Amino acid sequence: MISKEIASKVLEKCLISGGDFAEIFEEDTITNSIGLIDEKIENALGGRNYGVGIRIFKDLKSVYAYTNDNSLNSLLDTAYKAALALGNLKENLSVVLNDTKIITDINPIKLYPSEVGYDKRIGIMKIAYKSAKGYSEDISQVSISYMDKDQKVLIANTEGLYVEDRRIRTRLGISAVASKGSENQTGFEGPGGCKGFEIFEEIDPEYYGKEAARVAHTMLNAKNCPAGNMMVAIDNGFGGVIFHEACGHSLEATAVAKGNSVFADKLGTQIASTKVTAIDDGTLVNHWGSANIDDEGNPTQKNILIKDGILKSYMIDKLNGRRMGMKATGSSRRQSYKFAPTSRMTNTYIAAGDDKPEDIIKSIDNGLYAKKMGGGSVNPVTGEFNFAVSEGYLVKNGEIVEPVRGASLIGKGSDILMNIDMVGDNLKQAQGMCGSSSGSIATNVGQPMIRVKEITVGGRSEE
């Protein structure tokens, strides 16, 4: 990684047009990915991504440039061109990098990707494949993906910061397709963590293979879900994707600072049921969305977003913090050096409550149990969303009676928060990838089982 001496010279060049802050983000990432379809390896890819991003602030203006040439001349030229975008040349300023931070590693690694051969990675994939394919004769296709990533970063800025970090992530993906005639249904599981290959000491590929196949098989034999306003129980784990999409993005300063959020200017007000406490925590040990520092070099932290229904804080990056007059919260993230960072979620979840999951189901006379959620879409300005239910069941008189497919949950994030009237004690987290203006990043979503007293359920009529 680039030395303090070089970083200082580049940062000094950044300020030649009157900028008041500049930052260097250097990245060196090695990624491995393997794809297996129907017991055959379709691809095995390895790559290295290296580059340096340079960002300059002048009041509330910002400019970003990057290069993958780390020679001093290239870095100085990139900084010079970026600085000129902010104004005319002024006097040179000196930059001293005197804030060298030695970070505490909250994500210990036992087996780095470079220490593991492809045979061991493929062995894990084949276990998952055999488990999924052997679940039922209905399973017509199984696809397995494996990914590991070793990212080294260096961040230096004109406030004197000079800090390095290393992030290791590993993930397994299992997709099973169940078929009957022309009808197909899919189940997916994607466990992962901020860990090395030792993650498979706790992730059982056989279990997750069966789980993906079970969902596909169950939904293949389910009837279509009826539509209407219903009471809905949303299960733990990936059920938290609704909070992530419909509410979480609206609590990021990326949206709040520009007034493009339904929750702008609402700190200290009640925006959710008193049952709801929501947290974004980048410090959870070895979790998928965790890191020692964010992509501006700030230590990650536990941010209480909502406490007993009251909005307590936003997720804030440095630039939007300037716009809002608030401090950064260790929430600045980016996909790579090719993206300027902005406020993003890490591990975002609704905290556990006091209700028992079995009591939540028993409390529903006529409604839907959304056991697993799928993808969806949301408008961050209004919070309006539409999410698919990948595994659902009708509930009658407090009992789960039959599986249904084709269900979707339709509503508005602010309304859903107020309509959560039961929160279970079975908090669980699940892994996903989140896309926004600073690219695609690893995020956890999570919650215990919750009950929403009323939500619009979209369905399909029986043919």
VEXVOKE-927162 format. One record per residue (C-alpha): residue number from 1; x, y, z. Coordinates in steps of 0.25 Angstrom, whole numbers, plus 2048, in hexadecimal, padded with zeros to 3 digits. Layout:
# VEXVOKE-927162
<rec pos="NUM" X="X" Y="Y" Z="Z"/>
...
***
This chain:
# VEXVOKE-927162
<rec pos="1" X="800" Y="800" Z="800"/>
<rec pos="2" X="805" Y="80E" Z="7FE"/>
<rec pos="3" X="80E" Y="815" Z="808"/>
<rec pos="4" X="80B" Y="820" Z="811"/>
<rec pos="5" X="814" Y="829" Z="809"/>
<rec pos="6" X="80D" Y="826" Z="7FC"/>
<rec pos="7" X="800" Y="828" Z="802"/>
<rec pos="8" X="804" Y="835" Z="808"/>
<rec pos="9" X="808" Y="83B" Z="7FB"/>
<rec pos="10" X="7FC" Y="836" Z="7F4"/>
<rec pos="11" X="7F3" Y="83C" Z="7FE"/>
<rec pos="12" X="7FA" Y="849" Z="7FD"/>
<rec pos="13" X="7F8" Y="849" Z="7EE"/>
<rec pos="14" X="7E9" Y="847" Z="7F1"/>
<rec pos="15" X="7E8" Y="855" Z="7F8"/>
<rec pos="16" X="7EE" Y="85E" Z="7ED"/>
<rec pos="17" X="7E1" Y="864" Z="7E9"/>
<rec pos="18" X="7DB" Y="867" Z="7F7"/>
<rec pos="19" X="7D6" Y="859" Z="7FC"/>
<rec pos="20" X="7D4" Y="858" Z="80B"/>
<rec pos="21" X="7D5" Y="849" Z="80B"/>
<rec pos="22" X="7DB" Y="83E" Z="803"/>
<rec pos="23" X="7DB" Y="82F" Z="804"/>
<rec pos="24" X="7E3" Y="823" Z="7FE"/>
<rec pos="25" X="7DC" Y="815" Z="7FE"/>
<rec pos="26" X="7E6" Y="80A" Z="7F9"/>
<rec pos="27" X="7E0" Y="7FC" Z="7F6"/>
<rec pos="28" X="7E7" Y="7EF" Z="7F3"/>
<rec pos="29" X="7DD" Y="7E4" Z="7F2"/>
<rec pos="30" X="7DE" Y="7D5" Z="7EE"/>
<rec pos="31" X="7D0" Y="7CE" Z="7EB"/>
<rec pos="32" X="7CE" Y="7BF" Z="7E7"/>
<rec pos="33" X="7C0" Y="7BA" Z="7E2"/>
<rec pos="34" X="7BC" Y="7AC" Z="7DE"/>
<rec pos="35" X="7AF" Y="7A8" Z="7D7"/>
<rec pos="36" X="7A9" Y="79A" Z="7D7"/>
<rec pos="37" X="79D" Y="796" Z="7D0"/>
<rec pos="38" X="797" Y="788" Z="7D0"/>
<rec pos="39" X="7A4" Y="782" Z="7D6"/>
<rec pos="40" X="7AD" Y="788" Z="7CB"/>
<rec pos="41" X="7B6" Y="794" Z="7CE"/>
<rec pos="42" X="7B2" Y="79F" Z="7C4"/>
<rec pos="43" X="7BC" Y="7A9" Z="7C8"/>
<rec pos="44" X="7C8" Y="7AC" Z="7D1"/>
<rec pos="45" X="7CC" Y="7BA" Z="7D1"/>
<rec pos="46" X="7D7" Y="7C2" Z="7D9"/>
<rec pos="47" X="7DA" Y="7D0" Z="7D8"/>
<rec pos="48" X="7E2" Y="7DC" Z="7DE"/>
<rec pos="49" X="7DC" Y="7EA" Z="7DF"/>
<rec pos="50" X="7E6" Y="7F5" Z="7E2"/>
<rec pos="51" X="7E4" Y="804" Z="7E2"/>
<rec pos="52" X="7E4" Y="811" Z="7E9"/>
<rec pos="53" X="7D9" Y="81B" Z="7EB"/>
<rec pos="54" X="7DB" Y="82A" Z="7EE"/>
<rec pos="55" X="7D0" Y="832" Z="7F3"/>
<rec pos="56" X="7D0" Y="841" Z="7F6"/>
<rec pos="57" X="7C6" Y="84A" Z="7FE"/>
<rec pos="58" X="7C4" Y="859" Z="7FC"/>
<rec pos="59" X="7B9" Y="85D" Z="806"/>
<rec pos="60" X="7AD" Y="854" Z="801"/>
<rec pos="61" X="7B3" Y="852" Z="7F3"/>
<rec pos="62" X="7BA" Y="844" Z="7F1"/>
<rec pos="63" X="7C2" Y="83E" Z="7E5"/>
<rec pos="64" X="7C7" Y="830" Z="7E4"/>
<rec pos="65" X="7D2" Y="82A" Z="7DB"/>
<rec pos="66" X="7D9" Y="81D" Z="7DA"/>
<rec pos="67" X="7E4" Y="816" Z="7D4"/>
<rec pos="68" X="7EB" Y="808" Z="7D4"/>
<rec pos="69" X="7F9" Y="80D" Z="7D2"/>
<rec pos="70" X="7FF" Y="810" Z="7DF"/>
<rec pos="71" X="80C" Y="817" Z="7DA"/>
<rec pos="72" X="80E" Y="824" Z="7E1"/>
<rec pos="73" X="80C" Y="82B" Z="7D3"/>
<rec pos="74" X="7FF" Y="825" Z="7D1"/>
<rec pos="75" X="7FA" Y="828" Z="7DF"/>
<rec pos="76" X="7FE" Y="836" Z="7DE"/>
<rec pos="77" X="7F8" Y="838" Z="7D0"/>
<rec pos="78" X="7EB" Y="832" Z="7D5"/>
<rec pos="79" X="7EA" Y="83B" Z="7E1"/>
<rec pos="80" X="7EE" Y="847" Z="7D9"/>
<rec pos="81" X="7E3" Y="844" Z="7CF"/>
<rec pos="82" X="7D9" Y="842" Z="7DA"/>
<rec pos="83" X="7DD" Y="84F" Z="7E1"/>
<rec pos="84" X="7DB" Y="857" Z="7D4"/>
<rec pos="85" X="7CC" Y="853" Z="7D4"/>
<rec pos="86" X="7CA" Y="85B" Z="7E1"/>
<rec pos="87" X="7D0" Y="868" Z="7DD"/>
<rec pos="88" X="7DD" Y="870" Z="7D9"/>
<rec pos="89" X="7EB" Y="86D" Z="7DF"/>
<rec pos="90" X="7EE" Y="873" Z="7EC"/>
<rec pos="91" X="7FA" Y="872" Z="7F6"/>
<rec pos="92" X="800" Y="864" Z="7F9"/>
<rec pos="93" X="7FC" Y="85F" Z="807"/>
<rec pos="94" X="804" Y="854" Z="80F"/>
<rec pos="95" X="7FE" Y="847" Z="814"/>
<rec pos="96" X="804" Y="83F" Z="81F"/>
<rec pos="97" X="7FE" Y="831" Z="822"/>
<rec pos="98" X="800" Y="831" Z="831"/>
<rec pos="99" X="7F4" Y="828" Z="834"/>
<rec pos="100" X="7F8" Y="81A" Z="831"/>
<rec pos="101" X="7EE" Y="811" Z="837"/>
<rec pos="102" X="7F0" Y="803" Z="83B"/>
<rec pos="103" X="7E3" Y="7FD" Z="83B"/>
<rec pos="104" X="7DD" Y="7F2" Z="843"/>
<rec pos="105" X="7D9" Y="7E6" Z="83B"/>
<rec pos="106" X="7CB" Y="7E2" Z="83E"/>
<rec pos="107" X="7CA" Y="7D7" Z="833"/>
<rec pos="108" X="7D5" Y="7CD" Z="836"/>
<rec pos="109" X="7D9" Y="7C3" Z="82A"/>
<rec pos="110" X="7DE" Y="7B5" Z="82C"/>
<rec pos="111" X="7DF" Y="7B1" Z="81D"/>
<rec pos="112" X="7E2" Y="7BB" Z="813"/>
<rec pos="113" X="7DD" Y="7B8" Z="805"/>
<rec pos="114" X="7EB" Y="7B7" Z="800"/>
<rec pos="115" X="7ED" Y="7AB" Z="809"/>
<rec pos="116" X="7E2" Y="7A3" Z="803"/>
<rec pos="117" X="7E2" Y="79B" Z="7F7"/>
<rec pos="118" X="7D7" Y="79B" Z="7EC"/>
<rec pos="119" X="7D5" Y="78C" Z="7EF"/>
<rec pos="120" X="7D0" Y="78F" Z="7FD"/>
<rec pos="121" X="7C7" Y="79B" Z="7F8"/>
<rec pos="122" X="7C1" Y="791" Z="7EE"/>
<rec pos="123" X="7BF" Y="786" Z="7F8"/>
<rec pos="124" X="7B6" Y="790" Z="800"/>
<rec pos="125" X="7AE" Y="793" Z="7F4"/>
<rec pos="126" X="7AC" Y="784" Z="7F0"/>
<rec pos="127" X="7A7" Y="781" Z="7FE"/>
<rec pos="128" X="79D" Y="78C" Z="7FD"/>
<rec pos="129" X="799" Y="788" Z="7EE"/>
<rec pos="130" X="797" Y="779" Z="7F2"/>
<rec pos="131" X="78E" Y="77D" Z="7FE"/>
<rec pos="132" X="785" Y="786" Z="7F6"/>
<rec pos="133" X="784" Y="77D" Z="7EA"/>
<rec pos="134" X="781" Y="771" Z="7F3"/>
<rec pos="135" X="776" Y="778" Z="7FA"/>
<rec pos="136" X="76B" Y="774" Z="7F0"/>
<rec pos="137" X="769" Y="76F" Z="7E2"/>
<rec pos="138" X="762" Y="77D" Z="7E0"/>
<rec pos="139" X="770" Y="784" Z="7E0"/>
<rec pos="140" X="774" Y="785" Z="7D2"/>
<rec pos="141" X="780" Y="78E" Z="7D3"/>
<rec pos="142" X="789" Y="793" Z="7DE"/>
<rec pos="143" X="793" Y="79E" Z="7DC"/>
<rec pos="144" X="79E" Y="7A1" Z="7E7"/>
<rec pos="145" X="7A7" Y="7AD" Z="7E8"/>
<rec pos="146" X="7B3" Y="7AF" Z="7F0"/>
<rec pos="147" X="7BA" Y="7BD" Z="7F3"/>
<rec pos="148" X="7C6" Y="7C2" Z="7FB"/>
<rec pos="149" X="7CC" Y="7CF" Z="7FC"/>
<rec pos="150" X="7D8" Y="7D5" Z="802"/>
<rec pos="151" X="7D8" Y="7E4" Z="802"/>
<rec pos="152" X="7E4" Y="7ED" Z="807"/>
<rec pos="153" X="7E1" Y="7FC" Z="808"/>
<rec pos="154" X="7E9" Y="808" Z="80C"/>
<rec pos="155" X="7E2" Y="815" Z="810"/>
<rec pos="156" X="7E9" Y="822" Z="812"/>
<rec pos="157" X="7E4" Y="830" Z="813"/>
<rec pos="158" X="7E7" Y="83F" Z="815"/>
<rec pos="159" X="7E3" Y="83E" Z="824"/>
<rec pos="160" X="7EF" Y="836" Z="826"/>
<rec pos="161" X="7E9" Y="828" Z="825"/>
<rec pos="162" X="7F1" Y="81C" Z="820"/>
<rec pos="163" X="7EB" Y="80E" Z="822"/>
<rec pos="164" X="7EB" Y="801" Z="81C"/>
<rec pos="165" X="7E1" Y="7F5" Z="81D"/>
<rec pos="166" X="7DF" Y="7E7" Z="817"/>
<rec pos="167" X="7D1" Y="7E1" Z="815"/>
<rec pos="168" X="7CE" Y="7D2" Z="812"/>
<rec pos="169" X="7C1" Y="7CE" Z="80D"/>
<rec pos="170" X="7BC" Y="7C0" Z="809"/>
<rec pos="171" X="7AE" Y="7BC" Z="804"/>
<rec pos="172" X="7A7" Y="7AF" Z="7FF"/>
<rec pos="173" X="79B" Y="7B0" Z="7F6"/>
<rec pos="174" X="791" Y="7A5" Z="7F3"/>
<rec pos="175" X="785" Y="7A6" Z="7E9"/>
<rec pos="176" X="77C" Y="79A" Z="7E7"/>
<rec pos="177" X="771" Y="79A" Z="7DD"/>
<rec pos="178" X="765" Y="790" Z="7DE"/>
<rec pos="179" X="75D" Y="78D" Z="7D2"/>
<rec pos="180" X="750" Y="787" Z="7CE"/>
<rec pos="181" X="74C" Y="788" Z="7BF"/>
<rec pos="182" X="74E" Y="796" Z="7BB"/>
<rec pos="183" X="74D" Y="79B" Z="7CA"/>
<rec pos="184" X="75A" Y="79F" Z="7D1"/>
<rec pos="185" X="75D" Y="7A4" Z="7DF"/>
<rec pos="186" X="76A" Y="7A8" Z="7E5"/>
<rec pos="187" X="771" Y="7A8" Z="7F3"/>
<rec pos="188" X="77D" Y="7AF" Z="7F7"/>
<rec pos="189" X="787" Y="7B0" Z="802"/>
<rec pos="190" X="793" Y="7B8" Z="803"/>
<rec pos="191" X="79B" Y="7B7" Z="811"/>
<rec pos="192" X="7A7" Y="7BF" Z="812"/>
<rec pos="193" X="7B0" Y="7C7" Z="81C"/>
<rec pos="194" X="7BC" Y="7D0" Z="81E"/>
<rec pos="195" X="7C4" Y="7C4" Z="820"/>
<rec pos="196" X="7CE" Y="7BB" Z="818"/>
<rec pos="197" X="7CC" Y="7AC" Z="814"/>
<rec pos="198" X="7CA" Y="7A9" Z="823"/>
<rec pos="199" X="7BB" Y="7AE" Z="821"/>
<rec pos="200" X="7B8" Y="7A0" Z="81D"/>
<rec pos="201" X="7BA" Y="79B" Z="82B"/>
<rec pos="202" X="7AD" Y="7A2" Z="82E"/>
<rec pos="203" X="7A6" Y="7A2" Z="821"/>
<rec pos="204" X="7A1" Y="794" Z="81D"/>
<rec pos="205" X="7A0" Y="793" Z="80E"/>
<rec pos="206" X="797" Y="787" Z="80F"/>
<rec pos="207" X="78D" Y="78E" Z="817"/>
<rec pos="208" X="78D" Y="79A" Z="80E"/>
<rec pos="209" X="78C" Y="791" Z="802"/>
<rec pos="210" X="77F" Y="78A" Z="808"/>
<rec pos="211" X="779" Y="798" Z="80C"/>
<rec pos="212" X="77A" Y="79D" Z="7FE"/>
<rec pos="213" X="774" Y="791" Z="7F8"/>
<rec pos="214" X="769" Y="790" Z="803"/>
<rec pos="215" X="764" Y="79E" Z="7FF"/>
<rec pos="216" X="764" Y="79B" Z="7F0"/>
<rec pos="217" X="75D" Y="78E" Z="7F3"/>
<rec pos="218" X="753" Y="794" Z="7FC"/>
<rec pos="219" X="74F" Y="7A0" Z="7F3"/>
<rec pos="220" X="74E" Y="797" Z="7E7"/>
<rec pos="221" X="742" Y="78F" Z="7EE"/>
<rec pos="222" X="73C" Y="79C" Z="7F4"/>
<rec pos="223" X="72F" Y="7A2" Z="7EF"/>
<rec pos="224" X="72F" Y="7B1" Z="7EB"/>
<rec pos="225" X="72E" Y="7BB" Z="7F7"/>
<rec pos="226" X="721" Y="7C3" Z="7F8"/>
<rec pos="227" X="722" Y="7D3" Z="7F7"/>
<rec pos="228" X="71D" Y="7DD" Z="801"/>
<rec pos="229" X="720" Y="7E4" Z="80E"/>
<rec pos="230" X="725" Y="7DA" Z="818"/>
<rec pos="231" X="72C" Y="7D9" Z="826"/>
<rec pos="232" X="73A" Y="7D3" Z="822"/>
<rec pos="233" X="745" Y="7CD" Z="82A"/>
<rec pos="234" X="753" Y="7CF" Z="824"/>
<rec pos="235" X="75D" Y="7C5" Z="828"/>
<rec pos="236" X="76B" Y="7C8" Z="82E"/>
<rec pos="237" X="778" Y="7C9" Z="826"/>
<rec pos="238" X="776" Y="7CD" Z="817"/>
<rec pos="239" X="768" Y="7D3" Z="81B"/>
<rec pos="240" X="770" Y="7DF" Z="81F"/>
<rec pos="241" X="772" Y="7E2" Z="811"/>
<rec pos="242" X="765" Y="7EA" Z="812"/>
<rec pos="243" X="76B" Y="7F3" Z="81C"/>
<rec pos="244" X="778" Y="7F4" Z="815"/>
<rec pos="245" X="772" Y="7F9" Z="808"/>
<rec pos="246" X="765" Y="800" Z="80C"/>
<rec pos="247" X="76B" Y="807" Z="818"/>
<rec pos="248" X="77A" Y="805" Z="819"/>
<rec pos="249" X="77D" Y="80D" Z="80C"/>
<rec pos="250" X="774" Y="818" Z="811"/>
<rec pos="251" X="77D" Y="819" Z="81D"/>
<rec pos="252" X="78A" Y="81B" Z="815"/>
<rec pos="253" X="78F" Y="829" Z="815"/>
<rec pos="254" X="791" Y="827" Z="806"/>
<rec pos="255" X="781" Y="829" Z="805"/>
<rec pos="256" X="77F" Y="831" Z="812"/>
<rec pos="257" X="789" Y="83C" Z="80F"/>
<rec pos="258" X="782" Y="840" Z="802"/>
<rec pos="259" X="774" Y="83F" Z="808"/>
<rec pos="260" X="771" Y="832" Z="7FF"/>
<rec pos="261" X="76D" Y="82A" Z="80B"/>
<rec pos="262" X="75F" Y="829" Z="812"/>
<rec pos="263" X="767" Y="829" Z="81F"/>
<rec pos="264" X="76F" Y="836" Z="81D"/>
<rec pos="265" X="76E" Y="840" Z="828"/>
<rec pos="266" X="767" Y="836" Z="831"/>
<rec pos="267" X="772" Y="833" Z="83C"/>
<rec pos="268" X="76B" Y="832" Z="84A"/>
<rec pos="269" X="75D" Y="82F" Z="844"/>
<rec pos="270" X="756" Y="822" Z="844"/>
<rec pos="271" X="757" Y="81B" Z="837"/>
<rec pos="272" X="754" Y="80D" Z="83B"/>
<rec pos="273" X="74C" Y="804" Z="845"/>
<rec pos="274" X="752" Y="805" Z="853"/>
<rec pos="275" X="755" Y="7F6" Z="850"/>
<rec pos="276" X="760" Y="7FA" Z="846"/>
<rec pos="277" X="76E" Y="7FC" Z="849"/>
<rec pos="278" X="777" Y="7FC" Z="83D"/>
<rec pos="279" X="786" Y="7FB" Z="83C"/>
<rec pos="280" X="792" Y="7FC" Z="832"/>
<rec pos="281" X="79E" Y="7F6" Z="838"/>
<rec pos="282" X="7AB" Y="7F5" Z="830"/>
<rec pos="283" X="7B3" Y="7EF" Z="83C"/>
<rec pos="284" X="7AC" Y="7E1" Z="83D"/>
<rec pos="285" X="7B7" Y="7D7" Z="83D"/>
<rec pos="286" X="7B9" Y="7D0" Z="830"/>
<rec pos="287" X="7AC" Y="7D4" Z="82A"/>
<rec pos="288" X="7AA" Y="7D6" Z="81B"/>
<rec pos="289" X="7A8" Y="7E5" Z="81C"/>
<rec pos="290" X="7B3" Y="7E8" Z="826"/>
<rec pos="291" X="7C0" Y="7EF" Z="825"/>
<rec pos="292" X="7CA" Y="7F5" Z="82F"/>
<rec pos="293" X="7C9" Y="802" Z="828"/>
<rec pos="294" X="7C0" Y="808" Z="81E"/>
<rec pos="295" X="7C5" Y="80D" Z="810"/>
<rec pos="296" X="7C8" Y="81B" Z="815"/>
<rec pos="297" X="7D1" Y="815" Z="820"/>
<rec pos="298" X="7C8" Y="817" Z="82C"/>
<rec pos="299" X="7C6" Y="80B" Z="836"/>
<rec pos="300" X="7B8" Y="804" Z="833"/>
<rec pos="301" X="7AE" Y="805" Z="83F"/>
<rec pos="302" X="7A1" Y="801" Z="844"/>
<rec pos="303" X="797" Y="80B" Z="83F"/>
<rec pos="304" X="789" Y="80B" Z="846"/>
<rec pos="305" X="780" Y="810" Z="83B"/>
<rec pos="306" X="773" Y="80E" Z="842"/>
<rec pos="307" X="771" Y="80C" Z="851"/>
<rec pos="308" X="763" Y="808" Z="856"/>
<rec pos="309" X="75D" Y="80E" Z="849"/>
<rec pos="310" X="764" Y="81B" Z="84A"/>
<rec pos="311" X="76E" Y="81F" Z="83F"/>
<rec pos="312" X="77C" Y="821" Z="846"/>
<rec pos="313" X="786" Y="822" Z="83B"/>
<rec pos="314" X="789" Y="821" Z="82C"/>
<rec pos="315" X="795" Y="81A" Z="825"/>
<rec pos="316" X="79E" Y="825" Z="821"/>
<rec pos="317" X="7AB" Y="827" Z="818"/>
<rec pos="318" X="7B4" Y="832" Z="819"/>
<rec pos="319" X="7AF" Y="83B" Z="80D"/>
<rec pos="320" X="7A0" Y="839" Z="811"/>
<rec pos="321" X="7A4" Y="83C" Z="81F"/>
<rec pos="322" X="7A9" Y="849" Z="81B"/>
<rec pos="323" X="79C" Y="84C" Z="814"/>
<rec pos="324" X="794" Y="848" Z="820"/>
<rec pos="325" X="79D" Y="84E" Z="82A"/>
<rec pos="326" X="79F" Y="840" Z="831"/>
<rec pos="327" X="7AB" Y="837" Z="834"/>
<rec pos="328" X="7AE" Y="82B" Z="82B"/>
<rec pos="329" X="7A9" Y="81D" Z="831"/>
<rec pos="330" X="7B3" Y="813" Z="82B"/>
<rec pos="331" X="7A9" Y="810" Z="820"/>
<rec pos="332" X="7B1" Y="814" Z="814"/>
<rec pos="333" X="7B2" Y="809" Z="80A"/>
<rec pos="334" X="7B6" Y="806" Z="7FB"/>
<rec pos="335" X="7B7" Y="7FB" Z="7F2"/>
<rec pos="336" X="7C5" Y="7FE" Z="7EE"/>
<rec pos="337" X="7CF" Y="809" Z="7EB"/>
<rec pos="338" X="7C7" Y="80C" Z="7DE"/>
<rec pos="339" X="7BB" Y="812" Z="7E7"/>
<rec pos="340" X="7BB" Y="81E" Z="7F0"/>
<rec pos="341" X="7B6" Y="819" Z="7FE"/>
<rec pos="342" X="7A8" Y="81D" Z="804"/>
<rec pos="343" X="7A0" Y="819" Z="810"/>
<rec pos="344" X="79C" Y="80A" Z="80F"/>
<rec pos="345" X="797" Y="7FF" Z="818"/>
<rec pos="346" X="79F" Y="7F5" Z="81F"/>
<rec pos="347" X="798" Y="7EB" Z="827"/>
<rec pos="348" X="78A" Y="7F0" Z="829"/>
<rec pos="349" X="77F" Y="7EA" Z="831"/>
<rec pos="350" X="773" Y="7EB" Z="83A"/>
<rec pos="351" X="777" Y="7E7" Z="848"/>
<rec pos="352" X="771" Y="7DC" Z="84F"/>
<rec pos="353" X="764" Y="7DE" Z="857"/>
<rec pos="354" X="75C" Y="7D6" Z="861"/>
<rec pos="355" X="752" Y="7CF" Z="859"/>
<rec pos="356" X="753" Y="7C0" Z="856"/>
<rec pos="357" X="752" Y="7BC" Z="848"/>
<rec pos="358" X="748" Y="7B1" Z="84B"/>
<rec pos="359" X="73F" Y="7BC" Z="852"/>
<rec pos="360" X="740" Y="7C5" Z="845"/>
<rec pos="361" X="73B" Y="7BA" Z="83C"/>
<rec pos="362" X="730" Y="7B6" Z="847"/>
<rec pos="363" X="72C" Y="7C5" Z="847"/>
<rec pos="364" X="728" Y="7C5" Z="838"/>
<rec pos="365" X="71A" Y="7C1" Z="835"/>
<rec pos="366" X="71B" Y="7C2" Z="826"/>
<rec pos="367" X="728" Y="7C7" Z="81F"/>
<rec pos="368" X="735" Y="7C4" Z="819"/>
<rec pos="369" X="742" Y="7BE" Z="81E"/>
<rec pos="370" X="74D" Y="7C3" Z="816"/>
<rec pos="371" X="758" Y="7B9" Z="819"/>
<rec pos="372" X="762" Y="7BE" Z="80F"/>
<rec pos="373" X="763" Y="7CB" Z="807"/>
<rec pos="374" X="768" Y="7CD" Z="7F9"/>
<rec pos="375" X="76C" Y="7D9" Z="7F1"/>
<rec pos="376" X="764" Y="7E6" Z="7EF"/>
<rec pos="377" X="765" Y="7F4" Z="7EC"/>
<rec pos="378" X="763" Y="801" Z="7F4"/>
<rec pos="379" X="762" Y="810" Z="7F2"/>
<rec pos="380" X="76B" Y="816" Z="7FC"/>
<rec pos="381" X="765" Y="824" Z="7FC"/>
<rec pos="382" X="757" Y="81E" Z="7FF"/>
<rec pos="383" X="75B" Y="811" Z="806"/>
<rec pos="384" X="751" Y="80A" Z="7FD"/>
<rec pos="385" X="755" Y="7FB" Z="7FA"/>
<rec pos="386" X="751" Y="7EE" Z="7F4"/>
<rec pos="387" X="757" Y="7E1" Z="7F8"/>
<rec pos="388" X="756" Y="7D3" Z="7F4"/>
<rec pos="389" X="753" Y="7C8" Z="7FE"/>
<rec pos="390" X="75C" Y="7BC" Z="7FA"/>
<rec pos="391" X="756" Y="7B3" Z="804"/>
<rec pos="392" X="748" Y="7B6" Z="80A"/>
<rec pos="393" X="73D" Y="7AF" Z="812"/>
<rec pos="394" X="72E" Y="7B2" Z="815"/>
<rec pos="395" X="72B" Y="7B3" Z="824"/>
<rec pos="396" X="71D" Y="7B0" Z="829"/>
<rec pos="397" X="718" Y="7B0" Z="837"/>
<rec pos="398" X="726" Y="7B1" Z="83D"/>
<rec pos="399" X="72C" Y="7A5" Z="834"/>
<rec pos="400" X="734" Y="7A4" Z="828"/>
<rec pos="401" X="72B" Y="79D" Z="81E"/>
<rec pos="402" X="731" Y="79C" Z="810"/>
<rec pos="403" X="73C" Y="7A2" Z="808"/>
<rec pos="404" X="739" Y="7AD" Z="7FD"/>
<rec pos="405" X="742" Y="7B3" Z="7F2"/>
<rec pos="406" X="742" Y="7BF" Z="7EA"/>
<rec pos="407" X="740" Y="7C8" Z="7F6"/>
<rec pos="408" X="745" Y="7D6" Z="7F7"/>
<rec pos="409" X="745" Y="7E1" Z="802"/>
<rec pos="410" X="741" Y="7EF" Z="7FE"/>
<rec pos="411" X="742" Y="7FB" Z="806"/>
<rec pos="412" X="749" Y="807" Z="80B"/>
<rec pos="413" X="755" Y="806" Z="815"/>
<rec pos="414" X="750" Y="811" Z="81F"/>
<rec pos="415" X="743" Y="80A" Z="820"/>
<rec pos="416" X="749" Y="7FC" Z="822"/>
<rec pos="417" X="751" Y="801" Z="82D"/>
<rec pos="418" X="745" Y="807" Z="834"/>
<rec pos="419" X="73D" Y="7FA" Z="832"/>
<rec pos="420" X="747" Y="7F0" Z="838"/>
<rec pos="421" X="740" Y="7EC" Z="845"/>
<rec pos="422" X="748" Y="7DF" Z="849"/>
<rec pos="423" X="757" Y="7DD" Z="849"/>
<rec pos="424" X="75C" Y="7CF" Z="84B"/>
<rec pos="425" X="768" Y="7CB" Z="854"/>
<rec pos="426" X="76F" Y="7C3" Z="849"/>
<rec pos="427" X="778" Y="7CD" Z="842"/>
<rec pos="428" X="780" Y="7C7" Z="836"/>
<rec pos="429" X="788" Y="7CE" Z="82B"/>
<rec pos="430" X="78A" Y="7CA" Z="81C"/>
<rec pos="431" X="793" Y="7CF" Z="811"/>
<rec pos="432" X="791" Y="7D7" Z="805"/>
<rec pos="433" X="797" Y="7E1" Z="7FB"/>
<rec pos="434" X="792" Y="7EF" Z="7FB"/>
<rec pos="435" X="793" Y="7F8" Z="7EF"/>
<rec pos="436" X="793" Y="807" Z="7F0"/>
<rec pos="437" X="79B" Y="813" Z="7EA"/>
<rec pos="438" X="7A8" Y="80E" Z="7F0"/>
<rec pos="439" X="7A7" Y="801" Z="7E9"/>
<rec pos="440" X="7A3" Y="7F3" Z="7EF"/>
<rec pos="441" X="7A7" Y="7EF" Z="7FD"/>
<rec pos="442" X="7A6" Y="7E4" Z="807"/>
<rec pos="443" X="79B" Y="7E6" Z="811"/>
<rec pos="444" X="794" Y="7DE" Z="81C"/>
<rec pos="445" X="785" Y="7DF" Z="81E"/>
<rec pos="446" X="77E" Y="7DA" Z="82A"/>
<rec pos="447" X="772" Y="7DA" Z="833"/>
<rec pos="448" X="76A" Y="7D0" Z="83C"/>
<rec pos="449" X="75D" Y="7CC" Z="838"/>
<rec pos="450" X="753" Y="7D8" Z="837"/>
<rec pos="451" X="744" Y="7DA" Z="836"/>
<rec pos="452" X="73F" Y="7E5" Z="82D"/>
<rec pos="453" X="730" Y="7E7" Z="831"/>
<rec pos="454" X="72D" Y="7EB" Z="823"/>
<rec pos="455" X="734" Y="7EB" Z="815"/>
<rec pos="456" X="72F" Y="7EA" Z="807"/>
<rec pos="457" X="732" Y="7DC" Z="802"/>
<rec pos="458" X="733" Y="7DA" Z="7F3"/>
<rec pos="459" X="730" Y="7CC" Z="7ED"/>
<rec pos="460" X="72B" Y="7C5" Z="7E1"/>
<rec pos="461" X="71E" Y="7BF" Z="7DD"/>
<rec pos="462" X="71D" Y="7B0" Z="7DB"/>
<rec pos="463" X="71D" Y="7AC" Z="7CC"/>
***
